């Protein structure tokens, strides 16, 4: 009985600011349920947020947020202020011992600041991630959140080293592994073969998945065109399937429409649910992306991955995993694609502690 009372007084709030955060917190919620830890899930956005597809929570086998703060704002400074105000009201009205924030969004930073102003213990999930480019807004968010946090949960040695170099006490840093792998392992047998496989007559391990999310790259019309031309000229007869959201889809369509013959093997499809997208990338010949999360999942699946960025928050994906960085250089992209389609990819493995048990380590740390 005493043990149960110890757990139930742990009122933990998990704060999420965007769709990718849900994928990372789903295994933590399951681990907390199993340990009898009292918790609540708070989302910065609206209940009818269009980025949260109807199938997301069913796919992840998790409950919907307990609280929606209802913030919907494009300007990052305004968003920060609105989240701070709304989350402060939440903390004043709900007894909370610990707040867990995820990643590096403006809303994440806002929640972190309010948490510490309220004198509440703050834990940062995926701490220590760095681009070392202070001109990036997210880099500032990361520095602020890590600097405020009482518990820093890092995915690997790179994150732990970055936090240590910046003065974080070693007693605050916990290398728990990559939480995305918990979700992948849990759902691997539940992945769903998407209908697009039959619609496009795709065969396993004989197509490439292309994703595009970074607004900065989407806005660079000429650079994007050069990258797409390089991608398709080196893909040969291998089809490229691109599940893209509207902003990215419109940008790519404009490039395709300028000369359809050059891009006849590039197929834009609607965004897929988590289980379908997981199946698609796990069975691909390779992945080309500007998303760190997609590159991390490719590493877990040992699927060749080319990242259209000059850095990665998780260098393990390059040093140990299947990822390579080409920046926005169409020549480097072409060179790596040649290796990909010729099955000449580098030897790769799974980084340390990317074993699907990160959530267990996190919950154990929180309740000790």
N, C-alpha and C positions, 0 to 999 in steps of 0.2 A: 504493500500500500504506500509506504514511504517513497518507494522508487517512482510510482506513478505520479505522486504529488510533485516530486522534483521535476519531472518532465513537463507537467501541465502548467507550471508557473512560467515556463519559457514562452512568452508571447512574442513570436517572431513574425515580422512583417517582411514579405518578399516584394520588392518594388520592381516593376518592369515598365520599360518605356516604349518598346516597339516589338513587332512580330518575332524577330529572331530571338529575343529574350525569352519568350515562352518555351522555345525548344530547349533552352539551357536550364530553365528552372523546373521543367516537368519531372525529371528524376529526383530533384531535391524534395519536391512535394511528396512523391511516393516514399522517399526515405523518411521524411518527417512523419508521415502517416504511420509507417511501420514502427517508428520509435515512440509514438504517442506524443509528439511535440505539437503544441498548440501554435497554429500559424494562420496568417491571412495573406491573400494575394491582392496587391493593389496595382492597377494599370493606369498610367498617366492619361491615356486617350479616352475616346468615346466608346460607348457600348456598341454603336453601329459603325465602328471604324472599318472602312472597306478593305484594308489590308489584312484583316483577320477573317479569312474565308471560313465559311460555315463548317467545313470539315476539320479545321485545325485542331480544336480541342478533342474531338473524337479520335482523330489520327494519333494524337499524343497521349490519349487516355488520361486526360487531366480535367479537372473542373475549371469552369470559367472564373474570371477574377471575382473576388468578393466585393471589391470596390472599383468603380471607374471614376477617375478624377474629372473626366470630361474635357481635358485640355485639347484644343485643336488649333494649332497656330504654325505658320510657316517661318516667321521671323524667330530665330533662335534666342535672341535676348528676351523678346516678349514671352516666348514659351517658357524660358527659365523662370521668369518672374511669376507666371501663372501657376506653374507646377509648385514652386516654393510656397505660394499662398495656399493652394488647395491641399498640399501634403501636410503643411503645418496644422491646418484645421483637423486633418485626419488624426495626426499624432496626439493632438490635444484632446481628442474625443475617444481615443482608443489606447488602452494600456499596452505599451510596447516595450520590451526589454532589448530587442535587437532588430535592426533593419539590415536586410541584405539588398544591395544594389548590384545591377548587372551591366557589364561592359562600360561604354564610354560616351553615351549620348548626353546632350544638353539636359534632358530631363533627369538622367541619372545623377549628374553633377548637382542639379537643383535639389533632388531628394537627399543627397549626401550632406549638403550644406545644412539643410533644415534639421536633419537627424542629429548632427553634432551640436547645433544651436539649442536643441531640446535636451541635450545631455544624455543621449541614447547611444548605446554601442552600435558601431557601424562596421559591417562586413562587406568587402568588395569581391565579387565573383569575377574571375578572369582579370586579376590585378597584374600589374607589372608589364602590360603590353605597351610597346613603344614603337613609334616610327622614327623618333629622334628628329622630327621636323616640327619646330615650335610654331610654324605658320599654319599648321593644321588645327582647326578648332577642336577636333577630338583629342589631339595631343594635350591641349590645355586641360580639357575635361579629365583626362587620365591622371595628370599630375595632381590636380586638385583633389580628386576622389581618393587616390592612393595616399596623399598627404594627410587626409582627414581620417582614414580608416583605422580601426582598432584591430581588424583581422583582414589580412590580405591573402586570398586564395588564388594561387597562381597555377597555370596549366603545365609549366615545365621549368627547366633550369634557366631558360632565357628570361622569363618573367621574374623569377626569384632573384636573379642577378641584377636586373634593372632596378627592382625595388630596393635591394641592398645598397647599390651604388648611390641611390638618391637619399640614403639616410634612414630608411625604415629599419626599425629594430628587428633583429632576426627572430625574436620571440613572437612577432606579429605575423610572420610570413609562413604560410603553409602550402607546400607544393602538393596539391591534391590531384593533379592530372587534368585532362581536358574533359569538361562536363558534356560537351557535344557527343563524346564517344559513349557516354552512358545512354543517351537517347538512341544512338545508332544501334548499339547492342540490343537494347530492349525491343526495338522495332524491326530488327533485321528480318526476322521470320514473318513479319506482318506486312512487308513491302508489297505494293500492288502494281502489277504490270499495267502501265498506262495504255489507254486505247490508241494513243498516238503511234505506238509501235506498229499496229496493224494499218492504221490510216496512212502512214508513210512507208509501209512495207520495210520497216527496219529490222535488222537481225542483230542478235546480241553480239557485243564486242566488235561491231562493224559500223559504228556511228560515233560522232563526236557531239558532246553537249556544250553549248555556248551560253553563258549567262553574262548579263551586263546590268550593273546597279549604280555605279558611281556617277553622280550627277556631273562632276567635273569632266569625266571622260565623255559622257553622253553629249555634253555641250560642245565638244571639240569636233565639229563636223569633218574637217579635213583629216585630222588624225584618226578619227573613227573609220573613215572611208579607207585610209591606207591600211589599217589593221585588218579590216574585213576583206579587202582585196588580197592581202597576204594570206590570210586564213584560208580563203576559198581556193586560191591558186595552188596552195600546198596540200589541200585536203584531197585533191585528185578525185577519185570516184567515191570517196567516203562521204556520206551525207552528214550535214551538220544540223542538229535540231536545237532550236533556241526558245526555251520557255521564258518569255519576257513580259514584264509589266508595261503599262501603257507608255510611259515616258520613254523607256528604252526601246520598246517596239516601234514607236513612231519614228525615232531617230534612225533605227536600222532600216525601216521601210523606205525612208527617204533616200538612203544610200542605194538600196536595191533598185528602186524605181529609176535611178539615174542611168542604169545599164543592167537590166534584168538578166541578160545572158551571162554576165560575169558572176552572178550569184545564184544560179539555178539550183545549186545543191544546198542552199541555205533555207531552212524551213522555220519560220516564226510560228510558234504555237502559243496558246493561252497558258498563263501560269498554272502550274500543277500543285496539287495538295502535297503535304509532306511525305506521305507514304508512296505516292506515285513518283515524285521527284527523286526520292531516295532510291527507288528501283531503277529509274532511268540512269542516274549517275553511277550506280554500282555495277551496271552491266554495259557501260560504255567502253569504247576503245580508249577514249581520253576525254578530258574536260578542259575547256578554255574559259577562264572566268576572271572577274576583278573582285571577287568576294573571298574574304579570308575564311569564312565559315565553310564555303563550298570546297575550298582547297584543303581544309582540315579533314572534311569528310572523305575527300578523295584519298588523302594519306591513309586514313583508316581502312579504306577499301583497296589500297595499293593500286589505284587507277591513275595512270599518267595525268598530270595536271600542269597546265601553263597558266600563270597568273599575270594579268596585264597590269602590273604594278611594279615599282622598283623596290618595294620593301614588303615584309610580312610581319605581323605582330607575333607570329609563332614561327621562329626560325627553324624549329624542329621539323616543320613540314618540308623544308629544303634540305637540311643536313641529314635527316634520317628518312623522311617521307618521300612521296612521289612528286612533290611540287618543284617547279622551277620558276624563276622570276625573269620576265622579259621587259618590264616597264611598258612603255607605249612605243616600242621599237619594232616596226614591221619586219625588219631584217632578222632580228633575233627570234621573233615569233615564227618566221618561216623556217629558220634553222631547227627550232625545237619541234615544229610540226612535222618536219621531214623525219626526225627520229621517232616521233609518235606513230605516224602511219606506217613506217617501216619496221615497227616493233623492235626498235633499238633503244628503248628507254633505259635509264639508269637503274641500278639495283636499289630497292627501297624497302623500308621496314616500318614498324609502328613505334613511335616514340615511347619513352619510359612513362609509366603510369597512365597511358591512354588505354586503360583496361576496362572501362565501364564501371568503375567503383568510386568515382570521384564524389558522388553524392553521399555515399556512406561515410567517407572521410570528412566531408564538410559537416554533416549533421553530428558526427561524433565529436568534432572539435567544438561545435557550438554548445553542446550540452555538458562538456567536461568543465 
